[in-house]
Amino acid sequence: MDVIRLAAPEKCSEHLVNTIKTIDSILTSPSHSFLIKPLKSLFGLGDIEHNDDFMSVLEVGQWLSVFCNQIWTKSTMPYTLVPS
């Protein structure tokens, strides 16, 4: 993950770090547990039961290669996963 974070444009890198923090928060906080299934579904992984398996797929998945271009180049997101 660090190789990608360090090689990415600065703004993309910031978004990547924030996204990982958000995902970690959803997966580890009981108050966000209702968001786990929708989160996994965003990545097309809604059927994966175990959070460790989900994170393993994300670590090697293609989503990292398109992260900046498809997700964060948009000026606004249509929703917020976790309220600030």
Secondary structure, 3 states (H helix, E strand, C coil): CHHHHHHCCHHHHHHHHHHHHHHHHHHHCHHHHHHHHHHHHHCCCCCCCCHHHHHHHHHHCCHHHHHHHHHHCCCCCCCCCCCC
